[in-house]
Amino acid sequence: MSSLPQVILRTVQVCGSKIATRFNGHTRTWVEFQERISCLAGGLHGLGLKEGDRAACLALNSDRYMEFYFGVAWAGAGKILKKDLRAVYWEGQDRNVV
């Protein structure tokens, strides 16, 4: 079974210059998409996110939301979907909310 980073890297090898995302008039290739999500993963690690931690993003659907979704997975952390964010916050499961 392949991990998400392996799937993205393989897609970059095969379709690197093809369009990965298109939103509000701007496009990104698979190479650009992979660079952005790996950079985001590094930034999240720099902020203290560790493998197995959870991260949430409260945003509308967009190319940046997709980058967040894949960047968090690239970092090895889990995602909390919008519908679950309120429950986690109020239950006190996560103390660090950025």
C-alpha positions in Angstrom: 0.0 0.0 0.0 1.4 3.4 -1.0 1.5 6.4 1.4 0.0 9.7 0.3 3.5 11.3 -0.3 4.5 8.3 -2.5 1.3 8.8 -4.5 1.9 12.5 -5.0 5.6 12.0 -5.9 4.6 9.4 -8.5 2.0 11.7 -9.9 4.7 14.4 -10.1 6.9 12.0 -12.1 4.2 11.1 -14.5 2.2 14.3 -14.8 4.5 17.0 -13.4 3.7 19.7 -15.9 -0.1 19.0 -16.0 -2.6 21.0 -14.1 -3.2 19.8 -10.5 -5.5 22.6 -9.3 -7.5 25.4 -10.9 -9.3 27.9 -8.8 -10.4 31.5 -9.3 -8.4 32.0 -12.5 -5.1 30.6 -11.4 -3.7 27.1 -11.9 -0.9 25.0 -10.4 0.9 22.1 -11.9 1.6 18.9 -10.0 5.2 20.0 -9.4 4.0 23.3 -7.9 1.4 21.5 -5.8 3.9 19.1 -4.4 6.4 21.9 -3.6 3.7 23.8 -1.8 2.4 20.9 0.3 5.9 19.8 1.3 6.7 23.4 2.3 3.5 23.5 4.3 4.3 20.2 6.0 7.8 21.6 6.9 6.2 24.8 8.3 3.8 22.8 10.4 6.6 20.7 11.8 8.4 24.0 12.6 5.4 25.1 14.5 5.6 21.9 16.6 3.2 19.6 14.7 4.3 16.0 15.2 3.3 12.8 13.5 0.0 11.6 14.9 -1.1 15.1 16.0 -4.3 16.6 14.6 -4.7 19.8 12.6 -7.8 21.7 11.5 -8.6 24.3 9.0 -11.7 26.4 8.9 -12.0 27.6 5.4 -14.2 27.4 2.3 -13.3 24.9 -0.5 -10.4 26.2 -2.5 -7.0 25.2 -3.9 -5.5 26.4 -0.6 -7.8 24.1 1.4 -6.7 21.2 -0.8 -3.1 22.1 -0.1 -3.8 22.2 3.6 -5.5 18.8 3.4 -2.6 17.2 1.6 0.1 19.2 3.5 -1.2 17.9 6.9 -1.2 14.3 5.5 2.4 14.9 4.1 3.4 16.0 7.6 2.1 12.7 9.0 -0.7 14.3 11.1 -4.4 13.6 11.0 -7.0 16.1 9.9 -10.1 17.2 11.6 -13.0 17.9 9.3 -15.0 21.1 9.7 -18.0 19.2 11.1 -15.8 17.7 13.9 -13.9 20.9 14.8 -16.5 22.3 17.3 -16.7 18.9 19.2 -13.0 18.7 19.6 -12.6 22.2 20.7 -15.4 22.1 23.3 -14.3 18.6 24.6 -10.9 20.0 25.4 -9.1 17.3 23.4 -6.7 19.8 21.9 -5.2 22.6 23.9 -3.3 24.4 21.0 -5.6 26.1 18.6 -3.8 28.3 16.0 
